Amino acid sequence: MADALKSPPEQLADLTAAIQQVPTWMAEHWLPILIATGIGVVIYLVLTLIRGQAVRLCRRGETGSHWAAILGATAQKTGHIFMALVAARLVAGYANPPPAVLTTIRFLYTISAVFQVALWARAAILAYVDERTRGEGSSETLANASNLIRVLVTAALFLIALVVVLDNLGVNVTGLVAGLGIGGIAIGLAAQGIFSDLFASLSIIFDQPFRVGETIDFGKGPAIVERIGLKSTRMRALTGEKLIVSNAQLLSKELVSFTGLRKRRFTFPFGFVYETTPEDAARVPQIVREVIDANGKDVHFVRAGFTAFGPQALEFEAQFDIEEGDAGAINIKRHEVGIALLERFNALGFKFAYAAPAPTPLVPNARSR
């Protein structure tokens, strides 16, 4: 506090006097200075060796552990200036230096340590992002998202580092922090919709609920994902329409993905006339099984049987699975199964029932006046 109350000329005089003490200190303590310097060099070399080992983990992690790769990428950003200042800080008190030298070393070490932590955090975050998005098919979207994340992470971390350094220098940063907080809140409220879609886009890219080329259903029918943008996702409906949905709205819905579906189950309801004999009705499950089993190795019988006494027919149901990923091939298989069932039952003399006609609404006659 007393130094802060001194005038600038007085502070300059104290600094000049402290600098003048350095040659005298070096002449009187040359042996401890040499020993401290040697120890500092050894510490620096050890830190360099540890950094090199961590960087080797990065290369090994390319085909091994992702965490090893992230650790290596983080250690690779360790600066030589920081390691030298760490060594100097550890041996600074051994040679009993003047206050000016010790204060300078501590000051430089503090600044270097704060910005080195910011570099480590930035490298770790970006390496984690790279590991999470490795193999992602949407290269354009991924490049835009990665650049945006790089800018945001760099700005945030180094802004925090600058505030910490200013605080260590004795600058009152309360007003600065309050101003940055109020400004951030104002920007967030003004661009709430944009940030909502942006973070939803990042969630889609990193969490990967779906990818480009996959078929999904978000409540409006199946559609193929064509592009994942920073604000919206573009899809192509099976009927040909192009759908553009905001990312926040898309993630707020329950999504159904058809990708990776090894088999799809279908149900065929059908009915026979009441003149059908019990013996023929009992044969239906076996007939359905034979027809489906004869339709190829991609079609598998599940179950079939009598379900209800309907108002117009004896109602039956057949269920089968189709192991096919392409929607067009699935439709062809389903068509072939239906035609095969129709042919077999017609050949065996089964009579399909007609559907009940829809009731005709009663329309009152208009009264003449």
C-alpha positions as CSV (number, residue, x, y, z in Angstrom):
1,M,0.0,0.0,0.0
2,A,2.9,2.3,0.8
3,D,4.4,1.7,-2.6
4,A,1.1,2.5,-4.3
5,L,1.0,5.9,-2.5
6,K,4.4,6.9,-3.8
7,S,4.7,9.4,-6.6
8,P,6.0,8.3,-10.0
9,P,9.4,9.9,-9.5
10,E,9.8,8.1,-6.2
11,Q,8.9,4.8,-7.8
12,L,11.3,5.3,-10.6
13,A,14.1,6.1,-8.1
14,D,13.3,2.9,-6.2
15,L,13.5,0.9,-9.4
16,T,16.8,2.5,-10.4
17,A,18.3,1.7,-6.9
18,A,17.1,-1.9,-7.2
19,I,18.7,-2.3,-10.6
20,Q,22.0,-0.9,-9.3
21,Q,22.0,-3.6,-6.7
22,V,22.0,-6.4,-9.3
23,P,25.7,-6.2,-10.3
24,T,26.8,-6.2,-6.7
25,W,24.6,-9.2,-5.9
26,M,26.0,-11.1,-8.9
27,A,29.6,-10.4,-7.8
28,E,29.0,-11.5,-4.2
29,H,26.8,-14.6,-5.0
30,W,28.3,-15.8,-8.2
31,L,28.7,-19.4,-7.0
32,P,25.1,-19.9,-5.8
33,I,23.9,-18.2,-9.0
34,L,25.9,-20.8,-11.1
35,I,24.5,-23.6,-9.0
36,A,21.0,-22.3,-9.3
37,T,21.4,-21.8,-13.0
38,G,22.6,-25.4,-13.4
39,I,19.7,-26.8,-11.4
40,G,17.3,-24.6,-13.5
41,V,18.8,-26.0,-16.7
42,V,18.3,-29.6,-15.4
43,I,14.7,-28.8,-14.4
44,Y,14.1,-27.3,-17.9
45,L,15.5,-30.4,-19.6
46,V,13.3,-32.7,-17.4
47,L,10.2,-30.7,-18.3
48,T,11.2,-30.9,-22.0
49,L,11.6,-34.7,-21.7
50,I,8.1,-35.0,-20.1
51,R,6.6,-32.9,-22.9
52,G,8.3,-35.0,-25.5
53,Q,6.9,-38.2,-24.0
54,A,3.4,-36.7,-23.9
55,V,3.7,-35.7,-27.6
56,R,4.5,-39.4,-28.4
57,L,1.3,-40.3,-26.8
58,C,-0.4,-38.1,-29.3
59,R,1.0,-40.1,-32.2
60,R,0.2,-43.4,-30.5
61,G,-3.3,-42.2,-29.8
62,E,-4.1,-41.8,-33.5
63,T,-4.8,-45.6,-33.5
64,G,-5.3,-46.2,-29.8
65,S,-6.9,-44.3,-26.9
66,H,-8.7,-41.0,-27.7
67,W,-7.8,-39.7,-24.3
68,A,-4.1,-40.3,-25.0
69,A,-4.4,-38.3,-28.2
70,I,-6.1,-35.4,-26.3
71,L,-3.4,-35.5,-23.6
72,G,-0.6,-35.5,-26.2
73,A,-2.2,-32.6,-28.1
74,T,-2.5,-30.6,-24.9
75,A,1.0,-31.3,-23.8
76,Q,2.3,-30.3,-27.3
77,K,1.1,-26.7,-26.6
78,T,3.5,-26.4,-23.6
79,G,5.7,-23.4,-24.4
80,H,9.5,-23.3,-23.8
81,I,9.2,-19.9,-22.2
82,F,6.8,-21.3,-19.6
83,M,9.1,-24.2,-18.8
84,A,12.1,-21.8,-18.5
85,L,10.1,-19.6,-16.1
86,V,9.0,-22.6,-14.1
87,A,12.7,-23.6,-13.6
88,A,13.6,-20.0,-12.8
89,R,10.8,-19.7,-10.3
90,L,11.8,-22.9,-8.5
91,V,15.5,-21.9,-8.0
92,A,15.0,-18.1,-7.7
93,G,15.3,-18.1,-3.9
94,Y,18.4,-20.3,-3.7
95,A,20.9,-17.4,-4.5
96,N,19.2,-14.8,-2.2
97,P,18.4,-12.4,-5.1
98,P,17.5,-8.7,-4.7
99,P,13.7,-8.0,-4.3
100,A,13.6,-6.5,-7.8
101,V,14.9,-9.7,-9.4
102,L,12.7,-11.9,-7.4
103,T,9.6,-9.7,-8.1
104,T,10.4,-9.7,-11.8
105,I,10.7,-13.5,-12.0
106,R,7.4,-14.0,-10.0
107,F,5.6,-11.4,-12.3
108,L,6.8,-13.0,-15.5
109,Y,6.0,-16.5,-14.2
110,T,2.4,-15.5,-13.2
111,I,1.7,-14.1,-16.6
112,S,3.2,-17.1,-18.4
113,A,1.4,-19.6,-16.2
114,V,-2.0,-17.9,-16.8
115,F,-1.7,-17.8,-20.5
116,Q,-0.2,-21.4,-20.6
117,V,-3.3,-22.7,-18.8
118,A,-5.4,-21.0,-21.4
119,L,-3.4,-22.6,-24.1
120,W,-3.8,-26.0,-22.5
121,A,-7.5,-25.6,-22.1
122,R,-7.9,-24.5,-25.7
123,A,-5.8,-27.4,-27.0
124,A,-7.7,-29.9,-24.9
125,I,-11.2,-28.6,-26.0
126,L,-10.3,-28.5,-29.7
127,A,-8.6,-32.0,-29.5
128,Y,-11.8,-33.4,-27.9
129,V,-13.9,-31.8,-30.6
130,D,-11.7,-33.3,-33.3
131,E,-11.9,-36.8,-31.7
132,R,-15.7,-36.5,-31.4
133,T,-16.2,-35.5,-35.0
134,R,-13.7,-37.8,-36.6
135,G,-15.4,-39.7,-39.5
136,E,-18.3,-37.3,-39.7
137,G,-19.6,-37.2,-43.2
138,S,-20.9,-33.6,-43.3
139,S,-17.5,-32.0,-44.0
140,E,-18.8,-28.5,-44.9
141,T,-20.9,-28.2,-41.8
142,L,-18.2,-29.7,-39.6
143,A,-15.6,-27.2,-40.9
144,N,-18.0,-24.2,-40.2
145,A,-18.8,-25.6,-36.7
146,S,-15.1,-26.2,-35.9
147,N,-14.1,-22.7,-37.0
148,L,-16.9,-21.2,-34.9
149,I,-15.9,-23.3,-31.9
150,R,-12.3,-22.4,-32.3
151,V,-13.1,-18.6,-32.4
152,L,-15.5,-18.8,-29.4
153,V,-13.1,-21.0,-27.2
154,T,-10.1,-18.8,-28.0
155,A,-11.9,-15.6,-27.3
156,A,-13.4,-16.8,-24.1
157,L,-10.3,-18.4,-22.6
158,F,-7.9,-15.6,-23.4
159,L,-10.4,-13.0,-22.2
160,I,-10.5,-14.9,-18.9
161,A,-6.7,-15.1,-18.9
162,L,-6.4,-11.3,-19.4
163,V,-8.8,-10.6,-16.6
164,V,-6.8,-12.9,-14.2
165,V,-3.5,-11.2,-15.2
166,L,-5.0,-7.7,-14.7
167,D,-6.2,-8.8,-11.3
168,N,-2.8,-10.1,-10.3
169,L,-1.3,-6.7,-11.4
170,G,-3.6,-5.0,-8.9
171,V,-6.1,-3.6,-11.4
172,N,-9.7,-3.5,-10.2
173,V,-11.5,-5.8,-12.6
174,T,-14.9,-5.8,-10.9
175,G,-16.3,-3.2,-13.3
176,L,-14.8,-4.9,-16.3
177,V,-16.3,-8.3,-15.3
178,A,-19.7,-6.8,-14.6
179,G,-19.6,-5.0,-17.9
180,L,-18.7,-8.1,-19.8
181,G,-21.5,-10.0,-18.0
182,I,-24.2,-7.4,-18.8
183,G,-23.0,-7.2,-22.4
184,G,-23.1,-11.0,-22.8
185,I,-26.6,-11.2,-21.4
186,A,-27.8,-8.5,-23.7
187,I,-26.3,-10.2,-26.8
188,G,-27.7,-13.6,-25.7
189,L,-31.2,-12.2,-25.3
190,A,-31.0,-10.3,-28.6
191,A,-29.8,-13.4,-30.5
192,Q,-31.6,-16.0,-28.5
193,G,-33.1,-17.8,-31.6
194,I,-29.9,-17.8,-33.5
195,F,-27.9,-19.2,-30.6
196,S,-30.6,-21.8,-29.9
197,D,-30.3,-23.1,-33.5
198,L,-26.5,-22.8,-33.4
199,F,-26.1,-24.9,-30.2
200,A,-28.7,-27.4,-31.6
201,S,-26.5,-27.7,-34.7
202,L,-23.4,-28.4,-32.5
203,S,-25.5,-31.0,-30.6
204,I,-26.4,-32.7,-33.8
205,I,-22.9,-32.8,-35.0
206,F,-21.3,-34.0,-31.8
207,D,-24.1,-36.2,-30.4
208,Q,-24.9,-37.5,-33.9
209,P,-28.6,-38.5,-33.5
210,F,-28.5,-38.7,-37.3
211,R,-26.1,-38.1,-40.1
212,V,-26.3,-36.9,-43.7
213,G,-27.8,-39.6,-45.9
214,E,-29.8,-41.2,-43.2
215,T,-33.6,-41.6,-43.3
216,I,-35.5,-40.2,-40.3
217,D,-39.1,-39.4,-39.4
218,F,-39.8,-36.3,-37.2
219,G,-43.5,-36.5,-37.3
220,K,-44.1,-35.5,-40.9
221,G,-43.2,-38.8,-42.6
222,P,-39.8,-40.3,-43.6
223,A,-37.2,-38.0,-45.1
224,I,-33.6,-38.3,-46.2
225,V,-31.1,-35.9,-44.5
226,E,-29.3,-34.0,-47.2
227,R,-27.4,-31.3,-45.3
228,I,-26.9,-30.2,-41.6
229,G,-26.4,-26.5,-41.5
230,L,-25.5,-24.2,-38.6
231,K,-29.1,-23.0,-38.4
232,S,-31.3,-25.5,-40.2
233,T,-31.3,-29.0,-41.5
234,R,-32.4,-29.8,-45.1
235,M,-34.1,-33.0,-45.9
236,R,-35.8,-34.6,-48.9
237,A,-39.2,-36.3,-48.4
238,L,-39.8,-39.7,-50.0
239,T,-42.4,-37.9,-52.2
240,G,-39.8,-35.5,-53.5
241,E,-40.4,-32.3,-51.5
242,K,-37.5,-30.5,-49.9
243,L,-38.0,-29.9,-46.2
244,I,-36.1,-27.2,-44.3
245,V,-36.4,-27.4,-40.5
246,S,-34.6,-25.3,-37.8
247,N,-32.2,-27.4,-35.7
248,A,-33.8,-26.3,-32.4
249,Q,-37.3,-27.3,-33.7
250,L,-35.9,-30.6,-35.0
251,L,-34.3,-31.6,-31.7
252,S,-37.4,-30.7,-29.8
253,K,-39.3,-33.5,-31.6
254,E,-39.2,-37.3,-31.1
255,L,-37.1,-38.6,-34.0
256,V,-37.3,-42.1,-35.6
257,S,-34.3,-43.2,-37.5
258,F,-34.5,-46.0,-40.1
259,T,-30.8,-46.2,-40.6
260,G,-29.2,-49.4,-39.3
261,L,-32.5,-51.2,-39.2
262,R,-31.7,-54.7,-40.0
263,K,-35.3,-55.8,-40.6
264,R,-38.8,-54.2,-40.9
265,R,-42.0,-55.9,-39.8
266,F,-45.2,-55.7,-41.8
267,T,-48.7,-56.8,-41.1
268,F,-51.2,-58.0,-43.7
269,P,-54.9,-58.1,-42.5
270,F,-57.3,-60.0,-44.7
271,G,-60.7,-61.7,-44.4
272,F,-62.6,-64.6,-45.8
273,V,-66.4,-65.1,-46.2
274,Y,-68.3,-66.7,-43.4
275,E,-68.9,-69.7,-45.7
276,T,-65.3,-70.7,-45.1
277,T,-65.2,-74.1,-43.2
278,P,-63.4,-74.4,-39.9
279,E,-61.0,-76.9,-41.5
280,D,-60.0,-74.4,-44.2
281,A,-59.7,-71.6,-41.6
282,A,-57.3,-73.8,-39.5
283,R,-55.1,-74.3,-42.6
284,V,-54.5,-70.5,-43.0
285,P,-51.4,-70.1,-40.8
286,Q,-49.6,-73.0,-42.4
287,I,-50.5,-71.7,-45.9
288,V,-49.2,-68.2,-45.0
289,R,-46.0,-69.7,-43.6
290,E,-45.3,-71.7,-46.8
291,V,-45.9,-68.7,-49.1
292,I,-43.7,-66.4,-47.1
293,D,-40.9,-68.9,-46.7
294,A,-40.9,-69.5,-50.4
295,N,-40.5,-65.8,-51.1
296,G,-36.7,-65.6,-50.5
297,K,-34.1,-65.6,-47.7
298,D,-34.8,-61.9,-47.0
299,V,-38.4,-62.5,-46.0
300,H,-39.2,-64.3,-42.7
301,F,-42.5,-65.5,-41.4
302,V,-43.4,-64.3,-37.9
303,R,-47.0,-65.3,-37.2
304,A,-50.4,-65.7,-38.8
305,G,-53.9,-66.6,-37.5
306,F,-57.5,-65.8,-36.9
307,T,-58.1,-62.5,-35.1
308,A,-61.8,-61.7,-35.0
309,F,-65.3,-62.3,-36.2
310,G,-65.8,-59.2,-38.2
311,P,-69.1,-57.7,-39.4
312,Q,-68.5,-58.8,-43.0
313,A,-65.7,-61.5,-42.7
314,L,-63.7,-63.9,-40.7
315,E,-60.6,-61.7,-40.1
316,F,-57.1,-63.0,-40.2
317,E,-53.7,-61.4,-39.9
318,A,-50.2,-62.3,-41.3
319,Q,-46.9,-60.8,-40.0
320,F,-43.5,-61.1,-41.6
321,D,-40.1,-59.4,-41.5
322,I,-38.1,-58.1,-44.5
323,E,-34.3,-57.9,-44.1
324,E,-33.6,-55.1,-46.5
325,G,-32.2,-51.5,-46.1
326,D,-33.5,-49.9,-49.3
327,A,-37.0,-48.5,-49.2
328,G,-37.6,-49.4,-52.9
329,A,-36.5,-53.0,-52.4
330,I,-38.7,-53.3,-49.3
331,N,-41.8,-52.1,-51.3
332,I,-41.0,-54.7,-54.0
333,K,-40.7,-57.5,-51.5
334,R,-43.9,-56.5,-49.7
335,H,-45.7,-56.4,-53.1
336,E,-44.4,-59.9,-54.0
337,V,-45.6,-61.4,-50.7
338,G,-49.1,-59.9,-51.2
339,I,-49.4,-61.2,-54.8
340,A,-48.1,-64.6,-53.7
341,L,-50.7,-64.9,-50.9
342,L,-53.5,-63.8,-53.3
343,E,-52.5,-66.4,-55.9
344,R,-52.3,-69.3,-53.3
345,F,-55.6,-68.6,-51.7
346,N,-57.3,-68.2,-55.0
347,A,-55.8,-71.5,-56.2
348,L,-57.1,-73.2,-53.0
349,G,-60.6,-71.9,-53.5
350,F,-60.7,-69.4,-50.6
351,K,-63.2,-66.6,-51.0
352,F,-62.1,-63.1,-49.9
353,A,-64.8,-61.1,-48.2
354,Y,-65.9,-57.7,-49.6
355,A,-65.4,-54.7,-47.4
356,A,-68.5,-53.3,-45.7
357,P,-69.8,-50.3,-47.7
358,A,-69.6,-47.0,-46.1
359,P,-73.0,-45.8,-44.7
360,T,-74.7,-43.2,-46.8
361,P,-75.5,-40.1,-44.8
362,L,-79.1,-39.0,-44.6
363,V,-79.6,-35.7,-46.3
364,P,-83.0,-34.0,-45.4
365,N,-85.0,-32.8,-48.3
366,A,-85.2,-29.0,-48.7
367,R,-88.6,-27.7,-47.8
368,S,-90.4,-25.7,-50.5
369,R,-91.8,-22.4,-49.3
